[in-house]
Amino acid sequence: MILVTGGAGFIGSNFVLDWLAQSDEPVLNLDKLTYAGNLGNLRSLEGDARHVFVRGDIGDAALVARLLAEHRPRAVINFAAESHVDRSIHGAEDFIQTNVVGTFRLLEAVRAHWLSLPETERTAFRFLHVSTDEVYGSLAPEAPAFTEQHAYEPNSPYSASKAASDHLVRAWHHTHGLPVLTTNCSNNYGPFHFPEKLIPLMIVNALAGKPLPVYGDGLQVRDWLYVGDHCSAIRRVLEAGRVGETYNVGGWNEQPNIAIVKTICSLLDELRPRADGQSYAVQITHVKDRPGHDRRYAIDARKIEAELGWRPAETFDSGIRKTVRWFLDHPEWVDEVQSGAYREWVQTQYQGAA
């Protein structure tokens, strides 16, 4: 069994679904079910004995210790995090509590469990921490992409909290010997992406006839990674990554935000044309840039390819088409996350659960 934290969020739920599509090894899924955690993402696993869901917080050391002792997972994959930059700017405390304090408490519970294992199990055990390229800061237009040796220069409360969690993971390895692995990924996109982030927001707003807000000039550049590719990279790092190492995971797909938005508009023009015959691009609206907006991120993913043989399977063209089609085919999911109806039901079902 493996323990996945944050397994009802966007990337975590995709990972759980991907894992159980590839393997019969059970997953213990621990998620706090905050606003972006949605059990509806995992509805296809209802009744599947391989998926054990527990509502709870990684910062609840007693709960985590009990789960580790009861289920004895061979690995922990930590997705649990607050991750939306805009929210961190308006209120950073949740980010500090989850990403810093929560990671610390999780590490301590896992360390105690790891030390209690027989030698063979202790040797095989892994703690894989999932992080972000935003910890590296911002790149100049012509600067080389981020490598694993790039200095940490976080610029937002979110990225600072993730940088802190990365440093804690590193320290628990070097000080305590905990067998850790860290991945730093570029911007993910794909199914179940909560519609506060750029790509799902553009799709949902376009279909609703709402403005498509683009920060500033829209020339901020990001490297885009299809979430299914990210899941395969994490599986590969868990399987064969060198203990104590960091692996950057990217899609080799640098694109400015405005190009992303225009691509989405073009795909919707093709797949779901507006009734008036105009392009969805007429809905693009430039808005005031957010404070401290990093200009460019780019991931150099040569290390994971050279050491572990991993490369993304999707191009941006193939991945964004799959993503737009998924949102077109799943309007009920969008309605659920926007209305909160399913989340309210989950909160009732899991009230006081541990």
C-alpha positions as CSV (number, residue, x, y, z in Angstrom):
1,M,0.0,0.0,0.0
2,I,1.0,3.6,-0.6
3,L,-0.2,6.7,1.3
4,V,-1.2,9.7,-0.9
5,T,-1.8,13.0,0.9
6,G,-3.9,15.6,-0.9
7,G,-5.3,12.8,-3.1
8,A,-8.7,14.5,-3.7
9,G,-7.1,17.6,-5.2
10,F,-6.3,18.2,-8.9
11,I,-2.9,16.5,-9.3
12,G,-3.5,14.1,-6.4
13,S,-6.7,12.7,-7.7
14,N,-5.3,12.3,-11.2
15,F,-2.4,10.4,-9.6
16,V,-4.7,8.1,-7.6
17,L,-6.8,7.3,-10.7
18,D,-3.7,6.7,-12.7
19,W,-2.0,4.6,-10.1
20,L,-5.1,2.3,-9.7
21,A,-5.4,2.1,-13.5
22,Q,-1.8,0.8,-13.6
23,S,-1.6,-1.3,-10.5
24,D,-3.6,-3.2,-7.9
25,E,-1.5,-1.9,-5.1
26,P,-4.0,-0.2,-2.7
27,V,-3.9,3.6,-2.0
28,L,-4.6,5.1,1.4
29,N,-5.8,8.6,0.5
30,L,-5.6,11.4,3.1
31,D,-7.2,14.7,2.2
32,K,-8.5,17.6,4.3
33,L,-11.2,18.4,1.7
34,T,-10.7,22.1,1.6
35,Y,-12.4,24.1,-1.2
36,A,-10.2,22.5,-3.9
37,G,-10.3,19.0,-2.6
38,N,-13.2,17.2,-4.3
39,L,-14.2,13.5,-3.8
40,G,-16.2,13.9,-7.0
41,N,-12.9,13.6,-8.8
42,L,-12.7,10.0,-7.5
43,R,-16.3,9.0,-8.0
44,S,-15.3,6.2,-10.4
45,L,-13.5,4.5,-7.4
46,E,-16.6,4.2,-5.2
47,G,-16.8,0.7,-3.9
48,D,-13.3,-0.1,-5.0
49,A,-11.5,-1.8,-2.1
50,R,-8.2,-0.7,-3.4
51,H,-9.0,2.9,-2.5
52,V,-9.2,3.8,1.2
53,F,-10.2,7.4,1.8
54,V,-9.7,9.2,5.1
55,R,-10.7,12.8,5.6
56,G,-8.0,14.5,7.7
57,D,-5.1,17.0,7.9
58,I,-1.4,16.3,7.3
59,G,-0.9,18.6,10.3
60,D,-2.8,16.2,12.6
61,A,0.2,14.2,13.8
62,A,-1.8,11.8,15.9
63,L,-4.0,10.9,13.0
64,V,-1.1,10.4,10.6
65,A,0.7,8.3,13.1
66,R,-2.3,6.1,13.6
67,L,-2.8,5.6,9.8
68,L,0.8,4.8,9.3
69,A,0.8,2.2,12.1
70,E,-2.5,0.7,10.9
71,H,-1.9,0.5,7.2
72,R,2.0,0.3,7.1
73,P,2.4,1.9,3.6
74,R,5.7,1.3,1.8
75,A,5.7,4.9,0.6
76,V,4.2,8.3,1.2
77,I,3.6,10.7,-1.7
78,N,2.9,14.2,-0.5
79,F,0.7,16.3,-2.7
80,A,-1.1,18.1,0.1
81,A,-0.6,21.9,-0.3
82,E,-2.3,25.2,-0.7
83,S,-1.3,26.2,-4.2
84,H,-3.1,29.2,-5.6
85,V,-0.8,32.3,-5.8
86,D,-3.6,34.8,-5.8
87,R,-5.1,33.4,-2.6
88,S,-1.6,33.4,-1.0
89,I,-1.3,37.1,-1.8
90,H,-4.6,37.9,-0.1
91,G,-4.1,35.6,2.8
92,A,-0.9,33.7,3.5
93,E,-1.7,32.0,6.8
94,D,-3.3,28.9,5.3
95,F,-0.3,28.5,3.1
96,I,2.1,28.7,6.1
97,Q,0.0,26.3,8.1
98,T,-0.4,23.6,5.4
99,N,2.7,23.9,3.4
100,V,5.2,24.6,6.2
101,V,3.7,23.5,9.6
102,G,1.8,20.6,7.9
103,T,4.8,19.3,6.1
104,F,6.9,19.5,9.3
105,R,4.3,17.5,11.2
106,L,3.9,15.0,8.4
107,L,7.7,14.5,8.2
108,E,8.0,13.9,12.0
109,A,5.1,11.3,11.9
110,V,6.7,9.6,8.9
111,R,10.1,9.6,10.5
112,A,8.8,8.0,13.7
113,H,7.0,5.3,11.6
114,W,10.1,4.7,9.4
115,L,12.3,4.2,12.4
116,S,9.9,1.6,13.8
117,L,10.1,-0.6,10.7
118,P,12.1,-3.7,10.3
119,E,15.3,-3.1,8.5
120,T,14.2,-4.6,5.1
121,E,11.0,-2.4,5.1
122,R,13.0,0.6,6.4
123,T,15.4,0.3,3.5
124,A,12.7,0.1,0.9
125,F,10.6,2.9,2.3
126,R,10.3,6.3,0.4
127,F,8.9,9.7,1.1
128,L,8.2,11.6,-2.1
129,H,7.5,15.3,-1.8
130,V,5.8,17.0,-4.8
131,S,6.8,20.6,-5.2
132,T,6.8,23.4,-7.9
133,D,9.1,25.3,-10.2
134,E,7.9,28.5,-8.6
135,V,10.4,28.0,-5.7
136,Y,13.2,29.0,-8.2
137,G,11.8,32.5,-8.8
138,S,11.5,34.3,-12.1
139,L,13.7,33.9,-15.3
140,A,14.8,36.6,-17.7
141,P,13.5,36.0,-21.3
142,E,16.7,34.5,-22.6
143,A,18.0,32.9,-19.4
144,P,18.6,29.1,-19.3
145,A,15.7,27.0,-17.8
146,F,15.7,26.0,-14.2
147,T,17.9,23.0,-13.3
148,E,17.9,21.2,-10.0
149,Q,21.0,23.3,-9.0
150,H,19.2,26.6,-9.5
151,A,19.1,28.8,-6.3
152,Y,15.8,29.1,-4.6
153,E,14.4,32.6,-5.0
154,P,10.6,32.4,-4.3
155,N,8.7,35.6,-4.9
156,S,5.1,34.9,-3.7
157,P,3.8,33.8,-0.3
158,Y,2.8,30.5,-2.0
159,S,6.2,29.8,-3.5
160,A,8.0,30.8,-0.3
161,S,5.9,28.3,1.7
162,K,6.7,25.6,-0.8
163,A,10.4,26.5,-0.7
164,A,10.3,26.1,3.0
165,S,8.6,22.7,2.7
166,D,11.3,21.6,0.2
167,H,14.0,22.7,2.7
168,L,12.4,20.7,5.5
169,V,12.3,17.6,3.4
170,R,16.0,18.0,2.5
171,A,16.9,18.6,6.1
172,W,15.0,15.5,7.3
173,H,17.0,13.5,4.9
174,H,20.4,14.9,5.7
175,T,19.9,15.1,9.4
176,H,17.7,12.1,10.1
177,G,18.4,9.9,7.1
178,L,14.8,9.8,6.0
179,P,14.8,8.3,2.5
180,V,13.2,11.2,0.6
181,L,12.7,12.2,-3.1
182,T,11.6,15.6,-4.3
183,T,10.0,16.6,-7.6
184,N,9.6,20.2,-8.8
185,C,7.1,20.4,-11.6
186,S,6.0,23.1,-14.0
187,N,2.4,24.3,-14.5
188,N,0.0,21.3,-14.7
189,Y,-3.2,21.3,-16.7
190,G,-5.8,18.6,-17.5
191,P,-9.0,16.9,-16.2
192,F,-10.4,17.9,-12.8
193,H,-8.4,21.2,-12.8
194,F,-10.2,23.5,-10.3
195,P,-11.5,26.5,-12.3
196,E,-9.5,29.2,-10.5
197,K,-6.4,28.5,-12.5
198,L,-5.7,29.9,-15.9
199,I,-6.6,27.1,-18.3
200,P,-9.9,25.8,-16.7
201,L,-10.9,29.4,-15.9
202,M,-10.6,30.4,-19.5
203,I,-12.6,27.4,-20.7
204,V,-15.4,27.8,-18.1
205,N,-15.7,31.6,-18.6
206,A,-15.7,31.3,-22.3
207,L,-18.5,28.8,-22.3
208,A,-20.5,31.0,-19.9
209,G,-20.1,34.1,-22.0
210,K,-18.0,35.8,-19.4
211,P,-14.8,37.9,-19.8
212,L,-11.5,36.0,-20.2
213,P,-9.3,38.0,-17.7
214,V,-5.6,38.1,-18.7
215,Y,-3.1,39.7,-16.3
216,G,-1.2,42.7,-17.7
217,D,0.1,42.2,-21.3
218,G,-0.3,38.4,-21.0
219,L,3.3,37.7,-22.0
220,Q,4.2,35.9,-18.8
221,V,5.7,32.6,-19.9
222,R,5.1,29.2,-18.3
223,D,6.2,25.6,-19.1
224,W,3.0,23.6,-19.3
225,L,2.9,19.9,-18.2
226,Y,-0.1,17.7,-18.9
227,V,-1.2,16.2,-15.6
228,G,-1.1,12.6,-16.9
229,D,2.6,13.1,-17.8
230,H,3.3,14.4,-14.3
231,C,1.7,11.3,-12.8
232,S,3.9,9.0,-14.9
233,A,7.0,11.0,-13.8
234,I,6.1,10.6,-10.2
235,R,5.6,6.9,-10.6
236,R,9.0,6.6,-12.2
237,V,10.8,8.7,-9.6
238,L,9.2,6.6,-6.8
239,E,10.3,3.5,-8.6
240,A,13.9,4.3,-9.4
241,G,14.8,7.8,-8.2
242,R,18.0,8.1,-6.1
243,V,17.3,8.8,-2.5
244,G,17.9,12.4,-1.5
245,E,17.7,13.7,-5.0
246,T,15.5,16.3,-6.6
247,Y,14.0,15.8,-10.1
248,N,12.6,18.7,-12.2
249,V,9.5,17.6,-14.2
250,G,8.5,19.7,-17.1
251,G,6.6,19.5,-20.4
252,W,9.1,21.2,-22.7
253,N,6.2,23.5,-23.6
254,E,7.0,27.2,-22.9
255,Q,4.1,29.4,-23.8
256,P,3.0,33.0,-22.9
257,N,-0.3,33.2,-21.2
258,I,-2.0,35.1,-24.0
259,A,-1.0,32.4,-26.5
260,I,-2.6,29.8,-24.1
261,V,-5.8,31.8,-24.0
262,K,-6.0,32.3,-27.8
263,T,-5.3,28.5,-28.3
264,I,-8.2,27.7,-26.0
265,C,-10.4,30.2,-27.9
266,S,-9.5,28.6,-31.2
267,L,-10.3,25.1,-29.9
268,L,-13.6,26.2,-28.6
269,D,-14.4,27.9,-31.9
270,E,-13.8,24.6,-33.5
271,L,-15.5,22.3,-31.0
272,R,-18.3,24.4,-29.5
273,P,-18.8,27.6,-31.7
274,R,-20.5,30.6,-30.2
275,A,-24.1,31.0,-31.4
276,D,-23.3,34.4,-32.9
277,G,-20.5,33.1,-35.0
278,Q,-17.8,35.3,-33.4
279,S,-14.6,33.9,-32.0
280,Y,-14.4,33.4,-28.2
281,A,-11.3,35.7,-28.5
282,V,-13.7,38.7,-28.4
283,Q,-14.1,37.9,-24.7
284,I,-10.4,38.4,-23.8
285,T,-10.0,41.3,-21.4
286,H,-6.7,42.5,-20.1
287,V,-6.8,43.3,-16.4
288,K,-4.3,44.9,-13.9
289,D,-1.4,42.6,-13.3
290,R,-1.1,40.9,-9.9
291,P,1.6,42.0,-7.4
292,G,5.0,40.4,-7.9
293,H,3.9,38.4,-10.9
294,D,6.8,36.3,-12.0
295,R,7.6,36.9,-15.7
296,R,8.9,33.5,-16.8
297,Y,9.3,29.9,-15.6
298,A,11.0,27.1,-17.6
299,I,12.0,23.7,-16.5
300,D,15.1,21.8,-17.7
301,A,13.9,18.2,-17.4
302,R,17.1,16.6,-18.8
303,K,18.1,15.0,-15.4
304,I,14.9,12.9,-15.1
305,E,15.3,11.8,-18.7
306,A,19.0,10.9,-18.4
307,E,18.7,9.1,-15.1
308,L,15.2,7.6,-15.3
309,G,14.3,7.6,-19.0
310,W,11.2,9.8,-18.5
311,R,9.9,12.2,-21.1
312,P,6.4,13.7,-21.4
313,A,4.1,11.8,-23.8
314,E,1.9,14.8,-24.6
315,T,2.8,17.8,-26.7
316,F,1.0,21.0,-25.7
317,D,-1.3,20.7,-28.8
318,S,-2.4,17.2,-27.9
319,G,-2.7,17.9,-24.2
320,I,-4.7,21.1,-24.5
321,R,-7.1,19.5,-27.0
322,K,-7.7,16.6,-24.5
323,T,-8.2,19.1,-21.7
324,V,-10.8,21.3,-23.6
325,R,-12.6,18.1,-24.7
326,W,-12.7,16.9,-21.1
327,F,-14.3,20.1,-19.9
328,L,-16.8,20.1,-22.7
329,D,-17.7,16.5,-21.9
330,H,-18.1,17.0,-18.2
331,P,-20.3,20.1,-17.6
332,E,-21.8,18.3,-14.5
333,W,-18.4,18.4,-12.8
334,V,-18.0,22.1,-13.5
335,D,-21.5,22.7,-12.1
336,E,-20.7,20.7,-9.0
337,V,-17.5,22.5,-8.1
338,Q,-19.0,25.9,-8.8
339,S,-22.2,25.3,-6.9
340,G,-20.5,23.5,-4.0
341,A,-23.4,21.0,-3.9
342,Y,-21.3,17.9,-4.0
343,R,-18.8,19.4,-1.6
344,E,-21.6,20.2,0.9
345,W,-22.8,16.5,0.6
346,V,-19.2,15.4,1.3
347,Q,-18.9,17.7,4.3
348,T,-22.1,16.1,5.7
349,Q,-20.9,12.6,5.0
350,Y,-17.5,13.1,6.5
351,Q,-18.4,15.5,9.3
352,G,-16.0,14.8,12.2
353,A,-14.4,11.9,10.3
354,A,-10.8,11.0,10.8
